[in-house]
Amino acid sequence: MPIPDFQTLMLPILKLAADKEWCVSDTVERLANDYHLSPEERTFLLPSGRQTTFSNRVAWAKSYLVKAGLVEPTTKRAHFCITEQGRGVLANPPERITIKYLGQFAEFKKFREPSEPKTDANGLHSSELAPDITLTPDEIMRNAHKQLEQELADELLAKIRLGTPAFFESLVVRLLFAMGYGGSVMEISKALVGGSGDGGVDGVIDQDKLGLDRIYVQAKRYADGNTVGPGAIREFFGSLDRFKATKGLFVTASTYTASAQETAAALSKRIVLVNGNQLTHLMIRHNVGCRVEETLEIKKIDEEFFE
């Protein structure tokens, strides 16, 4: 039989998750058996040659279920489990879970909002019709790249929020080193100063390789929905004052309230605020916590060759 598409796999994955916590690799093996896939179908690779087509589709199906709030990642690597909302779906399950079906859930609507396709007169999304021929091939590819990068950013943020505050502090310092801060001789462990008696500062990093100036860092992991308010910014400002510092970096895995941003802008010291979305995109840009899976080359005619 042909390899099932990722939408076909969503309901079976949700049903499996109802019984216990699952590892993605085990899910791939179980569903391959359930669909009686041949050895060739099980091992059929994507063009990159790094992943099988079937395991890729299982991963995408699971990812969309996560976006809809029907399953959620656990603290174990590559594991997931069902949510109460997912159990509610199974109480009266549809014949098939599709992207259109997931559109009824607020979490999935929020996920789709930035790139929500237009609908036609019948209320069908353009993604369910023919491709949008108004876009050039390179525009389509770049839009796909943005979607993949946002998916990765969301996964990174979920992993970060499962970590400890100490891990988050270390992550922020490692990212700054990857961005070129910290000098050539300073060790990452020496830049971390968080803990009792840290004076309200989690890291101190050289801004240049000679150590002529320093950046003082505050890293607050914070859960989703627990925004950073102006009080935390003023406390960090006080810490900078105690260190006689002129600039600081405040990083959170959450977001900032409008008053927190206004407070940072009004203070006499330069305080840069980085939220969770900005953090993960910086991680992607500097290959922190992620790696290059595949490189696509865009080539054009070499006019000089034909002269």
KETORMI-305529 format. One record per residue (C-alpha): y, x, z. Coordinates in steps of 0.2 Angstrom, whole numbers, plus 5000, padded with zeros to 4 digits. Example, Ala and Ser with C-alpha at 12.3 -4.5 7.8 and 13.67 -1.06 7.14 Angstrom:
497850625039;499550685036;
This chain:
500050005000;501850064998;502750145012;503650005022;505550005022;506450035038;506949855040;505149805039;504749925053;506049855065;505049705072;503449805074;504349945084;505149815095;503449735099;502749905103;504149945115;503749785124;502149855132;502750025137;503950175134;503650255118;503950425110;504550425092;503150535086;501850425094;502650275086;502550355069;500650385071;500350205078;501250115064;500450225051;498750165057;499349985059;499949985040;498350085035;499350215026;498450335016;498450525019;499650545004;500850415011;500850485028;501350655022;502450605008;504050715011;505950675009;506750784995;507250905009;505450945012;505750945031;505250765036;504050635030;504750485022;503850365034;504350455050;506150455043;506050265041;505350245058;506750345066;508050245056;507250075061;507250135080;509050185078;509650015072;508749935086;509650045098;511350005090;510949815092;510449845110;508649795108;507949955113;508750105122;508350295124;507650355140;507850515150;506350585141;506550685125;506350565109;505750425120;506350245120;506050075129;506449895126;507949815134;508149635142;509049585126;507549645116;506349545127;507449395123;507149425104;505249435107;505349275117;505749185100;505449315087;505949305069;504749335055;505649495051;507149595059;508449645046;510149715046;510749535043;509849475058;510549615069;512249555065;512149425078;512249555092;513949615098;513449795100;512849795082;514449715076;515449845085;514449985077;514649905059;516549875061;517250035055;516250025038;515949845037;515649805019;516549655011;515649485008;515449384992;515749204990;514049164997;514349265012;513149405007;513649585012;513949704997;512549815005;511349675002;511849664983;512049794970;512949954974;514749954974;515050024957;516950044960;516550204969;516150364961;514550454965;515450584975;516350454985;514650364988;513950524994;515350565006;515350395013;513450415017;513850585025;515150505036;513850375041;512550505045;513850615055;514350465065;512550425069;512250605075;513850585085;513250435094;511550515097;512450665105;513550555116;511950465122;511150625126;512650695135;512850545146;511050565152;511350745157;512050805174;513850835178;513451025179;512651015161;514250925155;515351065162;514251195154;514251105137;516151095137;516251285140;514951325127;515951225114;517551315118;516651485115;515951415099;517651375094;518251555096;518951545114;518351645128;518551825122;517251945116;516652005133;516751855145;515051775149;514951585149;514251585166;515851675172;516951545164;516151405174;517051385191;516551205195;515851165212;516451165230;518151255232;518451255213;520251185216;519951045204;519551155189;517851165181;518151315169;519351455166;519351525148;520251665139;521351595125;521251755116;520051905115;521252015125;521351885139;523251875138;523251685141;522051565149;521451385147;521051285163;519651155160;519250995168;517650915162;517250735168;515650665161;515950475165;514850335159;515350225145;516650095150;517250205165;518850265158;519950405164;521550335172;523250425175;522750465193;521450595187;522750665175;523950695189;522650775200;522250895186;524050935184;524150975203;522651095201;523551175186;525051195197;524051285211;523351405198;525151435191;524351385174;525451315160;524151225150;522451135153;521151045144;520350885150;518750825142;517750665146;516250585138;517150425140;518950375135;520650375142;521750225147;523450215138;524350255154;523250415156;523850465139;525650425142;525550525159;524850675150;526150675137;527550655150;527050795162;527950965161;526251065158;525351045141;523750945144;522650915130;521450765131;519750755122;518750595123;516850575120;517050535101;518150685098;516950795109;515450755098;516350775082;516850955088;515050985093;514550945075;515851045067;515351195077;513451175078;513351145096;511851035101;511451015083;510851105068;510951095049;509550995043;509851005024;511151075013;511650974997;512651074983;513850994972;514051094956;515151074941;515251154924;515751334923;517051334909;517151524908;515251534903;515651434887;517151524882;
